[in-house]
Amino acid sequence: MFYLDIRNGKAYFRGNIYAENGYFAGVVKATDFLTQGGESMLTGGKFNSKYLDLGKIQIDGETGNITMTGDINMGGASRIDLGSIVIDGANRTIRFTGKAGSILWGESAPVKYQFGASAAGPWHDTMEAGDKYRRDSLDGGASWGEPYQFRGTDGRNGSPGRDGTVDYSEVNRILKETYGITTTYITEGTIGSPVIRGAEIYGCNIYAGDGQGMVASMMGDGFYIHDADIDTPKIALESMSNGNILRLVLGAGPRGDSSMLGRGQINKTKSGMAVVYIDDNAKPSGFEFHDDGKIVVRGDIVNLTVPAVFG
């Protein structure tokens, strides 16, 4: 049952070896390892994971689950590749390399928003119809930033613009009217030309000036010189009563103002002429000249030199 080869030091036992302690300088080779209860610790020639005790790391050989209850310290330049998720310790980045993916925070999301109708609140998590202000939190709601207006107020509707059609005639019109007329051109509603000669023009209003200061205008009912900025004529020559009255007004007011207060006028009628000034109290003063040779004085004659000769 026992054999010892004194030539090479090999020992052979046909039975079991029982020992309190032992030292092996080489390889221990066995077909199986048993627990103290006599249960085999090998499965398919490999150690069964349920017999591995790695402290806070638990490996389940049947499910493949690995449970770690301690910390993982991979060093500053470590890299963990989980397929579509790569954790790069050297660059301190987490990359999602898949075509689709998302981070689901649940109730512990670090970025939160709240909404309110005014900068003073009250604040709520879901935006409502009357909300105009928002505030942000980057620490899960522990603190909040200053509120800011994220929704504007509708302005007034403007006047309709042009239809936006751009063609040669439209471009030509803009260039001519904006940068000066150098050639004759005709658009749908405008004729422009540096000089017009030999023309008979009917039914139009003619204006002299650039609209920035004094402007002379000739219309169907008279001639006016006025200040374009306030549209108040200074001189007006008007034809009235189907041409039976011709009136020259000095210091005239706006067109259509018939009060004539504070203005002087010369009126020519079929039967005479009058030179009259009407003060701000509507009191006239002046002279009327009639076809029968009479002169009618309106107002008071003061400091008249004697003798006064009329006629």
Disulfide bonds with the S-S distance in Angstrom:
none
